[in-house]
Every structure is written in C-alpha cells, then in structure tokens.
C-alpha cells in the first residue's frame, strides 16, 4: 500500500528499543484527512511557558516515491548523538548518524528528515503506542540532502539539524518521532531506511518529580564443577578488559562526582559464589583441566576494584549461587534454598579450598571445624555463609534481608520459606502482584515502589521493579539505532511518569537489570548519569530509601504460570543427588550443615537461575553433582582382607573388620554382615559405630559357629537411614574350631574308643587270672618242639 500525502511519508516509532515492529497501519483515508487538516488549520498556540514559535513552514507534500509500505529497508541507521535529551522552545535538535548500506547495489540521492506524531502524556499512552505505534505523521519536516552516494556495503556519517520550533511541539510531553531516509536505487526513489525514537519536552519548572533507584547485579554462571575445581577459564575473560563483568563494574565506577562520592547510589546485588571463585583465582595458581589458569592477575584486580565500589555503594547479598528459588520449591527442594540464604544460620553453603569433595581419592581432607561435635556445641552465627564471604572479601556488611526474585515472580510457599530464612523484603515484577501495574504507574497516576503483599502467613513487604525500564536497560547495547536511542526511550518512560503525577508529588521507581547484564557507558551508564543530571524532575534514590516514600495499595501474589523454569530432567537429577546428600547428613556425628557445606554449595551452583536458558548445561551439572555425592559417600568404606579370607580360631571368635573414614568429619555407621549359609554361621549386632574423621577403625563383630569349614560372607557399611556407604566387601570366612555337632561326634568317637580299650583290658585281665590258676612249670612257655615261645607283639587290648 502506498501512503498519500503526509501519511505516505510517515513511519512508526519502535514499541521498544529493539527492532521496529510493524503493526496494523492507519487507513489511507485517515492519513489523507490528516494531511488536509495539517495543511489548512492554523498552528496551535504554544504553551504559556514556551517562547513564541516562528511561523510554520508549509508542509511538503509527500513524495509519491517515498513508499512506506516497502518492507525492504537496505539502509541501517546508527545514532551516536541525539541532542538535547529534553528540548525547550528554540533549542536546536542535532542528530548525528551513520548510514550503512546493507544491500548489494549503491544508493543515490539520499535525503533525511524528521517527522513527529501526537504527544503522549501518560504511562498508559506510551504503552498503547507500543502496542499500536503512531505513524509519526502529524508534522513532517523538509528533507535534507545527504551529499554523498552510499555504495553497497559502505557507510557514511551525516549530521541532521533542525530547530525544535519546526516540530511545533504544542504541549509538554513525549512525542514519537521518525528518522526517515529516502534514496534512489536503480532509479527507483523510495524510503530506504527509518528509525523511531522520542522527542521529550519538559516544562521549565516541572510540577512533580520522580525518585529513581537502581539495583545492579554482579553475577555469573559458575565455572566450577561439583568437586569445586574449575571446569573452564571463562571467568578470567569476563573480568579482564572489555569482558562482561569488567564492563558491568565499569558502569558503576564512572558514577563519581568531584568529591569522589557517587553521583547515583546504585545498590549492588552480588552472588557470594562469584566472589568465592574470584578469591580462589586471585589466591595464586589454579588448575583448569590439567593446566594452569590464566586469570590470577585479572581476578585480583577485579576484586580490588569491587572493594572500592562496594565501599561507596550499598551491597545486597544474593543467595549463594543465585539459586532458582521458585523452581526448587516447586520441586520439593526448598531446603536447598534455605541452605543458600545469606541471612540465616541455616545458610551454610560455601565451598572453600580443601573441602571434602575437592580432595583426591585416598587422601584425607582437613577436618571441618565444628563438624565432629554435637550441633548444640557448634558456634552460632547470626547470618549465613554467603554474607560472611562478602564481608571477608569486600570488607562490607551486606544487606541479607532482601531477596530479588529471579524472573520477578514468586510462589506463595517460596515467599514463606524466604521469610523464614531472614528475608524481610522481596523485589518483584509488576506481573507478580495484583496491584503491580498500579505500582509502576500504569493504572494509577502515581508510581510507588513499596507495596505490602498479603499472604496466608502474614504480610510481607515488597518492592515492585519497573519491568518496562528493565527491558530498556537489558536491550540497550543491542538496541536498534544504538545505545543512545535506548537512553532516549529510558527518559521517555520517566517523562510520562512525571507528567501524569499530581502537582507537588514525588513518585518512586526501581530500575533493575537482567542477571547477566551486558552493559556499557553509552547504554545503562548514560541512563544512570541522566538520573543524576536532570535534577529538576529526576532524583537519585537508594533501595533502602524507597520504603520511606509513598506506598501502593496492598496486593496479593499472582501464582506464576510457569513455576518451574529449570529443565525437568536436570532438576530430577538434582533431586536424586539431594536425597543421597540428606541420607549422608543423617550419618554425620555433629553439625551436618557445616560438614556438608561444600556439597551444599555445589548443589546451589547446579540449581542457579543461570541454567534457565541452558537445559543441557543443567543436565550435565546435575549428573556431575550426583557423581560428586557418590564419591563423597565412598570415602567411608570397609577394607577387604589382603587375600579375601578371614580365619576364626574358635566358635565365638569375633570377625575383625577395618573401616576407613577419609572424610574430615565424624560419621555414624552400622556394619551389616551376612553369610550365605546361616545355619552354620551367624553374626551378632554391634549397633551404630562412630568413626572419627580421617581415621581407620577396627570393628569386632561377634560371630557364632555351629560347624567348621568355609563360609561366603558379605560385609557393608550403612547409614542410620539404611543406605550403603562405600564398597560392598565379599570374603571367605574359615574356621578351624569345632562346632557343636562336630564336637558331639568327636566326643562320641572318643567314648567308643575308650569302651573298646576297656573291653580289651578286661579280657586281658581275665586271661591272666586264668593262667594264674595253673602250677608254674618254671621258665617261659615251650613250643611243640620244646623251644621257648616269643613274647607277644600286640597290646592285650
């Protein structure tokens, strides 16, 4: 469709900072009528505060060749300068842009102009414009020629200037505008590029102000495996020059005034697991896949910079590993959340060097302090391990009572668990609350961040982050037209909020960035600077100060439609590992939270919100966690005899077993010995045994033999919960002692032999007596031939 008159030359502003969205176009009749009205009616009077505008120039009739319906726009426009950020009557608008020909043929006769749409004076107006963009055809300015030809694949810079009076801004507000580029391709003159943004006109003395607070994340997907070792060296690149974390921290470092104090107090949300990794890297040589890591110097430098920033900006401690609280709670793994929280003594997750699962097989880890004493004797802490990590590394006392919901939503049961874990205030998105849209000024003229959430367990304080502004910050570096236009969209959102507020009031706004924000000084950095540089209608605020401002109406949680955003298969693998961990915890003779802190830290890292966009990575992390858990359990095991055989010397001789505990904490175990032939061999019960950390213990298991011979015996160690620890040992038990049956047979045989001997003896005695009654003939008995007979050679028996 070819637009007629002014409507044909018009385009539409982007709904957001991203690519221009093409919704339903205005009808050609409406565009024609609009052009007639604009050409015939007298210019509207300027506002009282504005200087008189010069006579309006006649609007150019739309060039029929300027075809706005052609979807092919070979010219990409990048804006490096768009000034002023807010115009006043008589100011000069300057736009410096780079035009790039993405096509395959050169473009001649380039022309550029600015055209505007109707004023937007409320947050609802701006939101509606995003859903159905204004064609920006209310006022059309003359085209300005670009003196150069634009070759295929080439680019050129051009500066467009125009007096703001020519735009005839008839009131204060936000005006959608369109940069319209025409050109000739192979003799066909048409629109070859367009870019939407906003012109903002504020009153000289604003009637209201808006207080803006920022919550800035410093998080990173873990680069350690479940054993605590580095799986890759990507963190070194992230904290080095121009790395993602380096740029994110650089944005905050630039917020310094003349006295060195920050011009805008940004609250830093820091993951203790990230700081822990940086400490391990900075401490000295570290190993990555058998090689020495390259990030020691970069990590040390980054930590030093982070300390300096944390000294002047508020710090909030995120849960260790930045766990996905909603997904874990929905999967029945809420205890993983509790063990990661920084504001409760139950938040024990941390993974320092020398942890049990970081020790090579066959070695004994350094005993864990407090892990081999009863729980009631373990020193009590008022906060969790995450808070102590940040306090030790950054020399700050972080806030531990604030939870920033990943994705902006929380389930009711998740919120209750957080409250039990020391969380007094949660940061939510507008969609998480029934009154969320009112809190950000979409359904109420005044935006107010604080709100009370009504729950079954009582009220909970919440802060509603402005999701529309968060989207602008998130896409600033990739915004169509460049970061400068993202900055202009940020100001437009705040301008309509200020314009709709009652005179004399002050609104509050909370701006957050995505967890892994990709920021720079021209995007988010410029937005932060604007917050402090426009004091007439914007005021910097801190996260803590928001609670003292106006409050929105109480609301209730809206259960998230997608409660589990982690991969289901990966989460199931984590659940198996946690079940195995809990069984081992039942065997710990002491404080299980302290003893298993490294394993709990590995679990937290494996369930981070960072895995939401990487299902395959989560599945791998879950499998690694399960393997690490089993390796930890295998460090408590029976030692098999050298030749696989035990010999018992008596019927009640004990079976001697050697048990090794390579863990740095004491454990309770129960030996289980079973024989294949239970009729001839039985084993007694010695009950639960406590194995000291890093020890070899000899256990004597009572036995009972009912017959001699060899027996196939299987021995295992089990936890009090009944699960196996270590390897199952199979052995042969041999006995040289007589059992009861053998003893009876032996005694019977001996008795029979004795009777036979007695019988022979009796017969012998009787024969002697018989011979004794015959007269002695003197001398030995004689044979038939008269010679003496030989003496008998056998026993008379």
C-alpha positions in Angstrom: 0.0 0.0 0.0 1.4 3.5 -0.9 0.6 6.3 1.5 -0.8 9.5 0.2 0.3 13.0 1.2 1.8 13.3 4.7 0.6 9.9 5.7 2.6 8.3 3.0 5.8 9.8 4.3 5.2 8.7 7.8 6.6 5.8 9.6 6.0 4.4 13.0 8.2 4.5 16.1 9.5 1.3 17.7 7.5 0.0 20.5 10.6 -0.7 22.4 14.3 -0.3 21.9 14.5 -3.4 19.8 13.6 -3.7 16.1 10.8 -1.7 14.7 7.5 -3.5 15.0 5.1 -3.2 12.1 1.5 -3.4 13.4 -1.7 -2.6 11.6 -1.2 0.5 9.5 -3.5 3.5 9.6 -6.1 3.6 6.9 -5.2 5.7 3.9 -8.4 7.8 4.3 -7.4 8.8 7.8 -3.9 9.7 6.5 -5.4 11.8 3.7 -7.8 13.6 6.0 -5.0 14.2 8.5 -2.8 15.8 5.8 -5.5 18.1 4.7 -6.1 19.2 8.3 -2.5 19.8 8.9 -2.2 21.9 5.7 -5.2 24.1 6.4 -5.5 24.7 10.1 -3.5 27.4 11.8 -0.7 26.3 14.1 -1.8 25.8 17.7 -0.7 28.3 20.3 2.4 27.2 22.1 2.2 26.6 25.9 2.4 29.5 28.2 5.9 28.6 29.3 7.2 28.4 25.7 8.6 31.1 23.6 6.6 32.1 20.5 7.3 29.8 17.7 8.2 31.2 14.3 5.7 30.9 11.5 5.2 27.4 10.4 6.7 26.4 7.1 4.3 24.9 4.7 4.5 21.1 4.8 5.9 19.4 1.9 3.6 17.1 0.0 4.7 13.5 0.4 6.8 12.4 -2.5 4.9 9.6 -4.2 8.2 7.8 -4.5 8.5 7.7 -0.7 6.8 4.4 -0.3 6.5 3.5 3.4 4.8 0.2 2.6 8.0 -1.3 1.1 9.3 -3.7 3.8 12.9 -3.7 2.4 15.0 -1.1 4.1 18.6 -1.6 2.9 19.9 1.4 5.0 20.7 0.7 8.6 20.8 3.8 10.8 23.1 4.1 13.9 22.7 7.2 16.0 25.7 8.4 18.0 24.2 11.8 19.0 20.7 12.9 19.7 20.6 16.2 21.5 19.2 17.7 23.5 17.8 14.9 25.6 14.9 17.1 26.6 14.1 20.1 24.4 13.0 23.5 25.3 11.4 26.0 22.9 14.0 27.4 20.5 16.6 24.6 21.1 18.4 23.1 18.1 17.9 19.3 17.6 21.0 17.6 16.4 21.2 14.0 15.2 24.5 12.5 14.2 24.1 9.2 12.5 25.9 6.6 10.5 24.1 5.2 7.4 25.1 1.7 6.3 24.1 0.2 3.0 23.3 -3.5 3.8 22.2 -4.1 0.2 24.1 -5.1 -2.9 23.6 -2.0 -5.1 24.6 1.6 -4.5 22.0 4.2 -3.3 21.9 7.7 -4.8 20.0 10.9 -3.9 19.9 10.3 -0.2 17.6 12.6 1.9 16.9 12.6 5.6 14.1 14.2 7.5 12.4 14.1 11.0 8.7 13.7 11.4 6.7 13.5 14.6 3.5 12.1 16.0 1.0 13.2 18.7 2.0 13.9 22.2 2.0 11.1 24.8 1.3 12.4 28.3 0.8 9.2 30.4 2.4 5.8 31.0 -0.7 4.2 29.5 -0.3 6.4 26.4 3.2 5.2 26.0 2.2 1.6 26.5 -0.6 1.9 23.9 1.9 3.4 21.5 4.0 0.3 21.9 1.0 -1.9 21.1 -0.1 0.2 18.1 2.7 2.6 17.1 1.9 6.1 16.0 2.9 6.7 12.3 4.6 9.9 13.3 2.9 11.8 10.6 1.4 14.8 12.5 4.2 17.1 11.5 6.6 16.5 8.5 9.7 18.5 8.1 11.5 19.1 4.8 14.1 16.5 3.6 17.7 17.5 4.0 20.0 16.1 1.3 22.9 13.8 2.1 25.7 15.0 -0.2 27.4 11.6 -0.7 26.5 8.4 -2.5 26.2 5.3 -0.4 27.9 2.3 -2.0 26.9 -1.3 -1.5 28.3 -2.5 1.9 29.6 1.0 2.6 28.7 3.6 5.3 28.8 7.3 5.8 28.2 9.8 8.6 25.7 12.6 8.4 24.5 15.2 10.9 20.9 16.4 10.7 19.9 19.6 12.5 16.6 21.2 12.9 15.1 23.9 15.1 12.7 22.3 17.6 10.2 25.0 16.8 9.8 23.4 13.4 8.4 20.3 15.1 5.6 22.5 16.5 5.6 20.8 19.9 2.2 22.1 21.0 2.5 21.0 24.6 4.8 19.4 27.1 5.1 15.6 26.8 6.7 12.8 24.9 6.5 12.9 21.1 7.2 9.9 18.9 9.4 10.9 16.0 10.7 9.0 12.9 14.0 9.5 11.2 13.0 8.9 7.5 15.7 8.2 4.9 14.8 8.3 1.2 17.1 7.3 -1.7 17.2 6.2 -5.2 18.0 2.5 -6.1 18.4 1.9 -9.8 16.4 5.0 -10.5 13.6 4.0 -8.1 13.2 6.6 -5.4 11.7 5.3 -2.2 12.2 5.1 1.6 15.4 3.1 2.2 15.7 3.4 6.0 13.8 4.5 9.1 14.3 4.7 12.8 11.9 5.6 15.6 12.6 7.4 18.8 11.2 10.1 21.0 11.5 13.8 21.5 10.8 15.0 25.1 9.6 18.4 26.0 9.6 19.1 29.8 8.2 22.2 31.5 10.8 24.7 32.6 9.6 24.2 36.2 8.2 20.6 36.5 5.3 20.2 38.8 6.3 16.8 40.0 9.5 14.7 40.5 10.4 11.1 40.2 12.9 9.4 42.5 14.8 6.6 40.7 16.7 3.8 42.5 18.8 1.2 40.7 19.5 -2.5 41.6 22.6 -3.7 39.7 23.5 -7.4 39.5 27.1 -8.7 39.6 26.5 -12.4 38.9 28.0 -15.0 36.6 27.2 -18.6 35.7 29.5 -20.8 37.8 32.8 -22.0 36.2 33.4 -24.7 38.8 32.3 -28.3 38.8 30.6 -30.1 41.7 34.0 -31.0 43.1 34.9 -27.3 43.4 37.5 -27.4 40.7 37.5 -25.0 37.7 35.8 -26.6 34.7 36.9 -23.7 32.3 38.7 -20.4 32.5 35.9 -18.2 31.0 35.6 -16.2 34.2 39.1 -14.8 33.5 37.9 -13.4 30.2 34.8 -11.9 31.9 36.8 -9.9 34.4 39.5 -8.9 32.0 39.4 -5.7 29.9 36.2 -5.4 27.9 34.8 -8.6 29.5 31.2 -8.7 30.5 31.8 -8.3 34.2 34.5 -5.7 33.6 32.1 -3.5 31.7 29.3 -4.1 34.2 31.6 -2.9 37.0 32.9 -0.1 34.9 29.4 1.4 34.5 29.3 1.8 38.3 32.9 3.1 38.6 32.0 6.0 36.3 29.4 7.3 38.7 31.7 9.6 40.6 31.3 13.2 41.4 34.0 15.8 42.1 34.4 14.7 45.7 34.8 11.1 44.7 31.4 10.2 46.1 29.0 8.5 43.6 26.5 10.8 41.8 24.0 8.0 41.9 24.0 5.4 44.8 23.4 2.1 42.9 22.6 -1.0 45.1 24.9 -3.9 44.0 23.3 -7.4 44.1 26.3 -9.7 44.4 26.4 -13.5 44.3 28.8 -14.9 47.0 29.7 -17.8 44.8 31.1 -15.4 42.2 33.3 -13.7 44.8 34.4 -17.1 46.1 35.5 -18.1 42.7 37.4 -14.8 42.2 39.1 -15.3 45.5 40.3 -18.8 44.5 41.6 -17.4 41.2 43.4 -14.5 42.9 45.0 -16.5 45.6 47.5 -18.0 43.2 48.0 -20.6 40.6 44.8 -22.6 40.0 44.2 -25.5 37.7 41.8 -25.7 34.8 41.6 -29.1 33.0 45.2 -30.0 34.0 46.6 -26.7 33.0 47.3 -23.5 35.0 44.6 -20.9 34.8 45.4 -17.5 33.3 43.1 -15.3 35.4 45.0 -14.8 38.7 46.1 -11.2 38.0 42.7 -10.2 36.4 40.8 -11.7 39.3 42.9 -9.9 41.9 42.5 -6.6 40.1 38.7 -7.1 39.7 38.3 -7.8 43.4 40.3 -4.7 44.3 38.0 -2.6 42.1 34.9 -4.3 43.5 36.1 -3.5 47.1 36.4 0.2 46.1 33.0 0.3 44.6 31.4 -1.6 47.5 32.8 0.9 49.9 30.6 3.7 48.5 27.6 1.8 47.1 25.1 -0.4 49.1 25.5 -4.1 48.7 22.8 -6.8 48.8 23.9 -10.4 49.2 22.1 -12.8 46.8 21.7 -16.4 47.8 24.8 -18.5 47.3 24.9 -19.5 43.6 21.8 -17.3 42.9 19.6 -20.3 43.2 16.3 -20.6 41.3 14.1 -20.4 44.5 10.8 -20.9 42.8 11.9 -24.0 40.7 13.5 -25.6 43.8 10.5 -25.0 46.0 8.1 -26.4 43.4 10.2 -29.5 43.0 10.2 -30.1 46.8 13.8 -29.0 47.2 13.1 -25.9 49.4 15.9 -26.9 51.8 18.4 -26.2 49.1 17.1 -22.6 49.0 17.4 -22.3 52.8 20.9 -23.6 52.8 21.9 -20.9 50.3 20.3 -17.9 52.1 22.7 -15.3 53.4 20.6 -14.1 56.3 20.1 -17.3 58.3 22.5 -19.5 60.3 21.0 -22.4 58.3 22.5 -20.8 55.1 25.8 -22.8 55.3 26.5 -23.3 51.6 30.1 -22.4 50.7 33.0 -24.2 49.0 36.4 -23.1 50.4 39.6 -24.8 49.4 40.2 -28.2 50.9 36.6 -29.2 51.0 35.7 -32.9 51.2 34.7 -33.3 47.6 37.8 -31.3 46.5 40.1 -33.9 47.9 41.6 -36.6 45.7 40.6 -40.2 46.3 42.7 -41.9 49.0 43.5 -38.6 50.7 42.0 -37.2 53.9 40.6 -33.7 53.8 41.3 -31.2 56.6 38.9 -31.7 59.4 35.9 -29.4 59.2 35.7 -27.1 62.3 32.7 -28.0 64.4 31.6 -30.9 62.2 32.6 -33.6 64.7 30.8 -32.1 67.8 27.2 -32.1 68.7 25.1 -29.5 66.9 24.3 -27.6 70.1 28.0 -27.0 70.7 28.7 -25.6 67.2 29.3 -21.8 67.4 26.2 -19.9 66.3 26.2 -17.2 63.6 23.6 -14.6 63.1 23.9 -14.7 59.4 24.7 -17.2 56.7 27.9 -18.2 54.9 27.1 -16.0 51.9 27.1 -12.9 54.0 30.4 -13.8 55.6 32.0 -14.5 52.2 31.2 -10.9 51.0 32.1 -9.4 54.4 35.6 -11.0 54.4 36.3 -10.4 50.7 34.9 -6.9 50.3 35.1 -5.5 53.8 31.4 -4.6 53.8 28.4 -5.6 55.8 25.9 -6.6 53.1 22.1 -6.5 53.4 20.8 -10.0 53.9 17.1 -9.2 54.3 16.3 -8.5 50.7 15.5 -11.2 48.1 15.4 -10.4 44.4 13.1 -12.9 42.7 14.6 -14.4 39.6 12.2 -13.7 36.8 10.3 -11.3 39.0 7.8 -13.8 40.4 7.5 -16.0 43.5 5.2 -18.8 44.6 3.4 -18.3 47.9 5.3 -21.2 49.5 8.6 -19.8 48.2 7.9 -16.5 49.8 7.1 -18.1 53.1 10.4 -20.0 53.0 12.3 -16.9 52.3 10.6 -15.1 55.1 11.5 -17.9 57.5 15.1 -17.6 56.2 15.6 -13.9 57.3 14.1 -12.2 54.2 12.0 -9.1 55.1 11.6 -7.6 51.7 11.3 -9.0 48.2 11.8 -7.4 44.8 9.1 -8.5 42.4 8.0 -7.6 38.9 4.6 -5.9 38.3 3.1 -9.2 37.0 3.8 -10.9 40.3 1.2 -8.8 42.2 -2.5 -8.0 41.7 -1.6 -4.3 42.2 1.7 -4.4 40.3 0.5 -2.3 37.4 -0.6 0.4 39.8 2.8 0.4 41.5 4.5 1.3 38.2 2.0 4.0 37.1 0.1 2.0 34.5 -3.2 2.0 36.4 -2.5 4.8 38.9 -1.3 8.3 38.2 1.4 8.0 40.9 4.1 5.3 40.7 5.0 4.0 44.2 7.5 1.1 44.5 6.7 -0.2 48.1 3.7 -2.5 48.5 2.6 -4.9 51.1 1.9 -8.5 49.9 -0.9 -10.2 51.7 -0.2 -13.9 52.3 -1.7 -16.7 54.4 1.3 -16.4 56.8 1.0 -12.7 57.2 2.0 -9.5 55.3 5.4 -9.3 53.6 7.0 -6.1 52.3 7.8 -5.9 48.6 9.4 -3.5 46.1 8.0 -3.5 42.6 10.6 -3.2 39.9 9.7 -1.4 36.7 9.7 -4.1 34.1 9.4 -1.7 31.1 12.5 0.2 32.2 14.3 -3.1 32.9 13.6 -4.2 29.3 15.1 -0.9 28.0 18.3 -1.5 30.1 18.5 -5.1 29.1 18.5 -4.3 25.4 20.5 -1.1 25.4 23.7 -2.5 23.9 21.7 -4.2 21.1 19.1 -1.5 20.5 18.1 -0.6 17.0 19.8 2.7 16.3 22.3 2.2 19.1 22.5 2.7 22.8 21.8 6.5 22.5 18.2 5.7 21.4 17.8 3.3 24.3 18.8 6.1 26.6 16.1 8.3 24.9 13.5 5.6 25.5 14.5 5.4 29.2 14.0 9.2 29.5 10.6 9.0 27.7 9.3 6.4 30.2 10.3 8.6 33.1 9.0 11.7 31.5 5.5 10.4 31.1 5.5 9.1 34.7 6.5 12.6 35.8 3.9 14.3 33.6 1.0 12.2 34.9 1.8 12.7 38.6 -0.3 15.1 40.7 1.4 18.5 41.1 3.7 18.7 44.1 4.0 14.9 44.3 7.1 12.6 44.1 6.9 9.2 42.5 9.4 6.3 43.1 10.7 4.0 40.5 13.0 0.9 40.8 15.1 0.0 37.8 16.8 -3.4 37.6 19.0 -5.0 35.1 19.0 -8.7 33.9 21.2 -11.0 36.0 23.8 -11.3 33.2 23.5 -7.7 32.0 25.7 -6.7 29.0 26.2 -3.1 29.8 28.3 -0.2 28.6 28.8 3.5 29.3 26.7 4.6 26.4 23.7 2.5 27.4 23.0 1.8 31.0 25.8 4.1 32.1 24.2 7.0 30.3 20.8 6.2 31.8 22.3 6.3 35.3 24.1 9.5 34.6 20.8 11.1 33.3 19.1 10.1 36.6 21.6 12.4 38.4 22.0 15.1 35.7 18.3 16.1 35.4 17.6 17.3 39.0 14.6 19.4 38.1 12.4 16.3 37.5 14.6 13.3 38.5 16.1 12.5 41.8 18.6 9.6 42.6 17.4 7.3 45.4 18.7 4.3 47.2 16.9 0.9 47.5 16.7 1.4 51.3 15.1 4.8 51.0 12.2 3.6 48.8 10.4 2.2 51.8 10.1 5.7 53.2 8.2 7.0 50.1 4.6 6.6 49.1 3.2 3.1 49.1 0.9 1.4 46.6 -2.2 -0.4 47.5 -1.7 -3.8 49.2 -1.8 -6.7 46.8 -1.7 -10.5 46.6 0.7 -12.8 44.8 -0.2 -13.9 41.4 1.0 -17.5 41.1 3.4 -17.7 38.1 2.1 -19.6 35.1 5.5 -21.3 34.6 6.5 -22.2 38.1 9.5 -24.4 37.1 11.8 -22.8 34.5 14.6 -25.2 35.1 14.9 -28.2 32.9 12.7 -31.0 34.4 15.2 -33.8 33.7 18.1 -31.9 35.2 16.0 -31.0 38.2 15.1 -34.6 38.7 18.8 -35.5 38.7 19.5 -32.8 41.3 16.6 -34.3 43.4 18.3 -37.7 43.4 21.6 -36.2 44.5 19.9 -34.2 47.3 18.2 -37.4 48.5 21.6 -39.1 48.7 23.0 -36.0 50.5 20.2 -36.0 53.1 20.9 -39.6 53.8 24.5 -38.9 54.4 23.6 -35.9 56.6 21.7 -38.3 58.9 25.0 -40.1 59.4 27.0 -37.0 60.4 28.0 -37.1 64.0 27.8 -33.3 64.5 26.5 -30.3 62.6 25.6 -31.7 59.1 25.2 -28.2 57.6 28.8 -27.3 58.4 30.1 -30.8 57.5 28.4 -30.8 54.1 28.7 -27.1 53.2 30.8 -27.8 50.1 28.3 -30.3 48.8 25.5 -27.9 49.5 27.4 -25.2 47.7 27.8 -27.4 44.7 24.1 -28.1 44.8 23.3 -24.4 44.8 25.6 -23.7 41.9 23.9 -26.6 40.0 20.5 -25.0 40.5 21.3 -21.4 39.7 18.8 -19.3 37.8 21.6 -19.0 35.1 20.7 -22.6 33.9 17.2 -21.5 32.9 18.5 -20.8 29.4 20.8 -23.8 29.2 18.9 -27.1 29.8 21.7 -29.2 28.5 24.1 -27.5 30.9 21.8 -28.1 33.8 21.6 -31.8 33.0 25.3 -32.0 32.9 25.6 -30.2 36.2 23.1 -32.5 37.8 25.0 -35.6 36.6 28.2 -34.1 37.9 26.6 -33.3 41.3 25.3 -36.9 41.6 28.8 -38.3 40.8 30.3 -36.0 43.4 27.8 -37.0 46.0 28.6 -40.7 45.5 32.3 -40.0 45.6 31.8 -38.3 49.0 29.9 -41.3 50.3 32.6 -43.7 49.0 35.1 -42.0 51.3 33.7 -44.1 54.1 34.2 -47.8 53.3 35.3 -51.2 54.5 38.8 -52.5 53.7 38.8 -56.0 52.3 41.4 -58.6 53.7 44.5 -58.9 51.6 43.7 -62.4 50.4 40.0 -62.1 50.7 39.9 -64.6 53.6 39.3 -64.4 57.4 40.2 -67.4 59.7 38.3 -67.8 63.0 40.0 -69.9 65.7 37.1 -70.5 68.0 33.3 -70.8 67.9 32.8 -67.3 69.3 35.8 -65.5 67.9 34.9 -62.0 66.6 35.0 -61.1 62.9 37.6 -58.2 62.8 36.7 -55.6 60.2 38.8 -52.5 59.3 36.8 -49.4 58.4 38.3 -46.2 56.8 36.8 -42.7 57.1 38.6 -40.3 54.8 36.0 -37.5 55.5 37.0 -34.5 57.6 34.1 -35.1 59.9 32.8 -37.9 62.1 30.1 -40.2 60.8 27.8 -42.8 62.4 27.7 -46.2 60.6 26.2 -49.6 61.1 28.1 -52.6 59.9 26.0 -55.3 58.2 27.5 -58.8 57.8 25.6 -61.5 56.1 26.6 -65.2 55.5 25.2 -67.3 52.7 24.9 -70.3 55.0 23.2 -69.0 58.1 22.7 -72.5 59.7 26.4 -72.9 60.4 27.5 -69.3 60.9 25.7 -66.3 62.4 26.7 -62.7 63.2 25.8 -60.5 66.1 24.8 -56.8 66.1 27.3 -54.2 67.4 25.0 -51.3 66.8 25.8 -47.9 65.4 29.5 -47.0 65.5 31.1 -43.5 65.3 34.1 -43.2 63.1 36.4 -40.3 63.8 37.4 -38.0 60.9 40.4 -39.2 58.8 40.7 -42.5 60.7 41.0 -46.2 60.3 38.9 -48.1 62.9 38.9 -51.8 63.7 35.5 -53.2 64.5 34.9 -56.5 66.2 31.7 -58.2 65.0 30.6 -61.1 67.3 30.0 -64.4 65.5 28.7 -67.8 66.4 29.9 -71.0 64.7 27.9 -74.2 64.6 30.2 -76.1 62.3 33.7 -75.8 60.9 34.6 -75.1 57.3 34.4 -72.1 54.9 31.5 -69.5 54.6 30.8 -66.9 52.0 30.3 -63.6 53.8 29.2 -60.1 52.6 30.0 -57.0 54.7 28.7 -53.5 54.1 28.5 -50.2 55.9 25.1 -48.5 56.0 23.9 -45.1 57.3 21.3 -44.8 60.1 18.9 -44.3 57.2 19.8 -47.7 55.7 21.8 -46.7 52.6 25.1 -48.2 51.7 28.4 -46.3 52.2 31.5 -47.2 50.2 32.0 -50.6 48.6 30.4 -53.9 49.5 33.1 -56.4 50.6 32.8 -60.1 49.8 35.1 -62.5 51.7 35.6 -66.1 52.8 35.5 -66.9 56.5 37.2 -70.2 57.5 37.0 -71.9 60.9 39.4 -74.4 62.5 37.3 -74.7 65.6 34.7 -77.5 66.2 31.1 -76.7 66.1 28.6 -78.3 68.4 27.8 -81.2 66.1 31.4 -81.9 65.3 32.2 -81.8 69.0 29.4 -84.3 69.8 30.7 -86.7 67.1 34.3 -86.3 68.3 33.3 -86.9 71.9 31.2 -89.9 70.9 34.0 -91.4 68.9 36.4 -90.9 71.8 34.0 -92.5 74.2 33.6 -95.5 71.9 37.3 -95.9 71.6 37.6 -95.8 75.4 35.0 -98.5 75.7 36.8 -100.7 73.2 40.0 -100.2 75.1 38.3 -101.0 78.4 36.8 -104.2 76.9 40.2 -105.5 75.7 41.7 -104.6 79.1 39.1 -106.6 80.9 39.7 -109.6 78.6 43.4 -109.4 79.2 43.0 -109.3 83.0 40.6 -112.3 82.9 43.1 -114.4 80.8 45.9 -113.6 83.2 43.9 -114.7 86.1 43.0 -117.9 84.3 46.7 -118.7 83.6 47.5 -117.8 87.2 45.5 -120.8 88.5 47.8 -123.4 86.7 51.1 -124.5 88.6 54.1 -122.8 87.3 56.3 -125.1 85.4 59.1 -122.7 85.5 60.6 -120.7 82.6 58.9 -119.5 79.5 56.3 -121.5 77.7 57.6 -124.0 75.3 56.5 -124.8 71.8 55.7 -128.2 70.3 59.4 -128.7 69.6 60.2 -127.8 73.1 61.8 -124.4 72.3 60.6 -121.2 74.2 57.8 -119.2 72.5 58.4 -115.5 71.6 56.9 -112.7 73.6 53.6 -111.2 72.2 53.9 -108.1 69.9 50.4 -106.6 70.3 48.7 -104.8 73.1 46.4 -107.2 75.1 43.5 -104.7 74.3 
